[in-house]
Structures are given as structure tokens and as C-alpha cells.
Amino acid sequence: MNQNKRFAIVCAVVLMTVVGALPIVVVAETIVTVGGTGSALGTMKQLAGLYEKTHPGVRIRILPSLGSTAGIKAVLDGGINLGVASRPLKQNEQQQGAVAVEYARSPFVFITNATSSKKDITVPELERIYTDPAPHWPDGSRIRLILRPEKDIDTSMVRSLSPAMEQAMKAVHARPGMIQAISDQESTDAVVKTPGALGCATLSEIISEKRPVNILTFNGVKPDVKNIANGIYPLFKSMYVVIAPKTPPVARDFAAFVNSRLAGRILSATGNLPVTTKQGK
């Protein structure tokens, strides 16, 4: 081997050694954690995907359902960066520095197992079903009520339908052997799996998560975005993004994006009426 060739080989080995010894530079991602009400999570995942496309280096991580109260608490404690809630803030949460901005409204709907032929539900029917210890559908099949905890917002909405429903809800929660689901997703899962099931959800959850359930009209009115916009459909849940003193700037930017016109397209497509307070992002 001649001297020039040997020199070239030595240089190549030295270069490989030096390059191998150099530290690998990795561009770190900024992670924004979002959690709270299960009603909003499916839509939030779609909004996160859109946001990430225009914000390289930022990843929005949507957590499993925590519920509104736990999500708000986690934001205040700094455990997550941004909360989503389906209720307004309580006074003590505001006193701790939480700020909630409504970004959408989604119809609150009654749902049955997909095998049900039921199409519409009325307040008198609901009063009868929740009062009866062993209710049945018109075809004679057994109705299986899927309840939420007594202090849950869904329970409050059903209870508020009439004075008779107020009393019926108290009685049904005291009845032994009832199916009770803690989170929105658990409730819908129970409706999907239980023949004869009757429960409630938001249209946003059903559409964004492509849930195989039967959505009922209420007193003959279809639960859609158009009908809550014109006031014909009376039942809806407001959706809020929640920030707190510990919320970092990038999470605040995503919260602003959720209220933008661009995000409104996804909100509308997933069963939400956008409440746009910021423009153009």
C-alpha cells in the first residue's frame, strides 16, 4: 500500500471517529397537555392535529377523560397545561386564578343502544321511564338506564327538565342495582354495550369519536348545531378552555387557536356551535 493511500485511509478513520464522538443534536418538542371533560376530547384531538401542522415543534397531548372539575384543578395545580370544561367556573376556582373562555356549544342528546328502533323521546316519557322501577320500551323490551353521578352536570341537566324529573332523578339514584358511569366515555361505552340502554351525551362526543349509538330527537326536534343556533333545540352544554397562572404561553396560544375561525370549521363539523371571540389565527 503506497503512502498516499495509507494517508487517505487514516484520514477517513479519524473523520469517522470524530463524527461518531460528536453529540447528536435533537430538537426538543414542546409538549402541551390538555385534559378535562370527556365531551370535548374527540374534537380537541382534531384541533390539536390542525394546530400542530402550522406549529412545528409543538405537540398537543390530549389526556383521557378527567372530568371538568378534575381538569380545572389540574390546571390550577400545574399538573396539566390547559383544561377543557363543560361547566362555568365556580367562585373558588376563579379566586385561585382560573379563567374560562367559552369556545363552543354542543347539543345535549339522549342516546340508546344502536339496536333500538326508538326515534324520539319526550319529557313525559322520560318522567315515566325514570320513575318506573322496571321500565320497558314500546316493543316490550327492558330499558336499562345509564346514570351519571348525582352531582354531574349531565344529571343536573336531566333533572332540570321538569319538577317531576327532579323527583324521579332523586328516586332513581337511590334505587339499588343501577348502572352508573363516571366519565362521558364510560357512559357512552355502557350504552353501546348494553341492550335496551338509554343514556345521554353531547353530540360533539358522538360525532368526533364516531360512536355507534342511536341519537334521539327531543320533543320532536332534531339535536343539531343549526337548531341550537336558532333556539329551537333547548338542550346544550357550553364548552370552555381553562387557563390559570401556571399555564405556559404556548398553551395560551393553543387556547386562542381553539377560539379562532380556522378552528371553527372543525368545531362545526364535529357537532359544535362555535363561539368565536378571536379572529384569524
C-alpha positions in Angstrom: 0.0 0.0 0.0 1.5 3.3 -1.0 1.9 6.2 1.3 -0.8 8.4 -0.2 -3.4 5.6 0.0 -2.4 4.8 3.6 -2.8 8.5 4.5 -6.2 8.6 2.9 -7.4 5.6 4.9 -6.0 7.1 8.2 -7.8 10.4 7.5 -11.1 8.6 6.8 -10.8 6.6 10.1 -10.0 9.7 12.1 -13.0 11.6 10.5 -15.4 8.7 11.3 -14.1 8.6 14.9 -14.5 12.4 15.3 -18.0 12.4 13.8 -19.0 9.4 15.9 -17.8 11.3 19.0 -19.8 14.4 18.3 -23.1 14.8 20.3 -26.3 14.3 18.3 -28.3 17.4 18.4 -32.0 16.7 18.9 -34.6 19.4 18.5 -36.8 19.0 21.6 -40.6 19.2 21.2 -42.7 21.4 23.3 -45.5 19.3 24.8 -48.8 20.9 25.8 -51.0 18.7 27.9 -54.8 19.1 27.7 -57.4 17.4 29.8 -60.8 17.7 31.4 -64.4 16.9 30.3 -64.7 13.8 28.1 -67.3 15.6 25.9 -64.6 17.8 24.3 -61.8 15.3 23.8 -62.6 13.9 20.4 -62.9 17.4 18.9 -59.8 18.6 20.8 -57.7 15.8 19.1 -58.8 17.1 15.7 -58.0 20.7 16.7 -54.6 19.6 18.0 -53.7 17.9 14.7 -54.6 21.1 12.8 -52.6 23.3 15.2 -49.5 21.0 15.0 -49.4 21.3 11.2 -48.8 25.0 11.5 -46.7 25.0 14.6 -43.6 22.8 14.1 -42.0 21.6 17.3 -45.2 21.7 19.3 -47.2 18.6 20.2 -50.6 18.8 21.8 -51.2 15.8 24.0 -54.9 15.1 24.8 -55.3 13.1 28.0 -58.0 10.6 28.8 -61.2 11.9 30.4 -60.6 13.6 33.8 -63.9 15.4 34.1 -64.4 19.1 34.2 -63.7 19.5 37.9 -60.5 17.4 37.9 -59.3 19.1 34.8 -59.7 22.6 36.3 -57.9 21.5 39.4 -55.1 20.0 37.4 -54.6 23.3 35.6 -54.6 25.3 38.8 -52.0 22.9 40.3 -49.8 22.9 37.2 -50.3 19.2 36.6 -51.6 19.9 33.0 -51.2 23.0 30.8 -54.8 23.6 29.6 -58.2 22.4 30.8 -61.4 21.8 29.0 -64.7 22.0 30.9 -68.4 21.7 30.2 -69.4 24.0 33.1 -68.6 27.5 34.2 -66.0 28.1 36.8 -67.0 28.1 40.5 -66.2 31.1 42.6 -63.4 29.3 44.5 -61.8 28.3 41.2 -61.9 31.9 39.9 -60.4 33.1 43.2 -57.4 30.8 42.6 -56.8 32.4 39.2 -58.6 30.1 36.8 -60.0 31.8 33.7 -62.5 30.0 31.4 -63.4 31.1 27.9 -66.4 29.6 26.2 -65.5 28.3 22.7 -68.4 26.2 21.6 -71.9 24.8 22.5 -72.9 21.3 21.7 -76.4 19.7 21.8 -77.1 17.6 24.9 -78.7 14.4 23.5 -80.4 11.3 24.6 -79.0 8.1 23.1 -80.0 4.5 23.0 -78.2 1.3 22.1 -77.8 1.1 18.3 -80.3 -1.9 18.1 -83.2 0.3 19.4 -85.9 1.4 16.9 -86.8 4.3 19.1 -86.6 7.7 17.3 -87.9 10.4 19.6 -88.1 11.0 23.4 -90.4 13.4 25.2 -90.3 14.9 28.7 -93.4 12.9 29.8 -91.8 9.7 28.5 -88.6 10.5 30.4 -90.6 11.1 33.6 -92.3 7.7 33.2 -89.1 5.9 32.4 -87.1 7.3 35.3 -90.0 6.8 37.8 -90.7 3.2 36.9 -88.5 0.7 38.7 -88.8 -1.6 35.7 -89.4 0.5 32.6 -89.9 -1.0 29.1 -89.7 0.3 25.6 -93.0 0.2 23.5 -91.9 -3.1 21.9 -91.8 -4.7 25.4 -88.0 -4.8 25.8 -86.4 -3.7 29.0 -85.0 -0.2 29.3 -81.6 -0.1 31.0 -80.9 3.4 32.3 -77.3 4.6 32.3 -76.9 7.1 35.1 -74.2 9.7 35.9 -73.1 10.7 39.4 -75.7 12.8 41.3 -73.5 16.0 41.1 -72.5 15.6 37.5 -73.7 18.3 35.1 -75.5 15.7 32.9 -77.6 14.6 35.9 -78.4 18.3 36.6 -79.5 18.8 33.0 -81.8 15.8 33.1 -83.1 16.8 36.5 -83.9 20.3 35.3 -86.3 19.2 32.6 -89.3 19.3 34.9 -90.3 19.2 38.6 -91.4 15.6 38.0 -87.9 14.8 36.6 -86.3 16.4 39.7 -88.2 13.9 41.9 -87.6 11.0 39.5 -83.8 11.6 39.5 -83.7 11.5 43.3 -85.5 8.2 43.3 -83.6 6.5 40.6 -80.2 7.4 42.2 -81.4 5.8 45.4 -82.5 2.6 43.6 -80.1 -0.3 44.1 -78.5 -2.1 41.1 -78.5 0.8 38.7 -75.7 1.2 36.1 -73.7 4.4 36.9 -70.8 5.7 34.7 -68.3 8.2 36.0 -67.0 9.7 32.7 -68.6 10.7 29.4 -66.7 7.9 27.6 -67.7 5.3 30.2 -71.3 6.4 29.9 -71.4 6.1 26.1 -69.5 2.8 26.3 -72.2 1.4 28.5 -74.9 2.5 26.1 -73.0 0.8 23.2 -72.6 -2.5 25.1 -76.0 -2.7 26.9 -79.1 -3.9 25.0 -82.0 -1.6 25.7 -79.8 1.1 27.2 -80.9 4.8 27.5 -78.3 7.4 28.4 -77.2 10.9 27.5 -74.1 12.5 25.9 -73.1 15.5 23.8 -73.4 15.5 20.0 -69.8 16.5 19.9 -68.6 13.4 21.6 -70.8 11.1 19.4 -69.7 12.7 16.1 -66.0 13.3 16.9 -65.5 9.8 18.3 -67.8 8.1 15.7 -69.8 6.3 18.4 -72.3 3.6 17.2 -75.4 4.8 19.1 -78.9 5.9 18.2 -79.4 9.6 18.7 -83.0 10.5 19.6 -84.8 13.7 18.7 -86.2 15.5 21.7 -89.9 16.5 21.8 -89.8 16.1 18.0 -86.8 18.4 17.5 -83.5 17.2 15.9 -80.5 17.9 18.1 -78.1 19.7 15.7 -76.0 22.8 15.6 -78.5 24.7 13.5 -81.3 24.1 15.9 -79.3 25.3 19.0 -78.2 28.4 17.0 -81.8 29.3 16.2 -83.1 28.4 19.7 -85.4 25.5 18.6 -83.4 22.8 20.4 -83.2 23.8 24.1 -80.6 21.4 25.5 -76.9 22.1 25.1 -73.6 22.1 27.0 -71.2 25.0 26.8 -67.5 24.1 26.3 -64.7 26.1 27.9 -61.0 26.2 27.6 -59.5 26.9 31.1 -56.2 28.6 31.8 -54.5 29.5 35.1 -51.5 31.4 36.4 -49.2 28.4 35.7 -50.4 28.0 32.1 -47.4 28.5 29.8 -47.5 30.8 26.7 -47.7 28.1 24.1 -50.7 26.6 25.9 -52.4 30.0 25.9 -51.7 30.3 22.2 -53.4 26.9 21.6 -56.4 28.1 23.7 -56.6 31.2 21.5 -56.5 29.0 18.4 -59.4 26.9 19.7 -61.5 30.2 19.6 -60.3 31.1 16.0 -62.3 31.0 12.8 -60.0 28.3 11.4 -60.7 26.1 14.3 -64.4 26.8 13.9 -64.6 24.7 10.8 -63.6 21.6 12.8 -65.9 22.6 15.7 -68.9 22.8 13.3 -68.1 19.5 11.6 -68.0 17.8 15.0 -71.4 18.9 16.3 -70.4 22.2 17.9 -71.7 25.7 17.5 -68.5 27.8 17.6 -68.4 30.8 20.0 -65.7 32.8 18.2 -64.1 35.5 20.3 -60.8 35.8 18.5 -60.3 36.1 14.8 -57.9 35.0 12.1 -55.4 32.5 13.6 
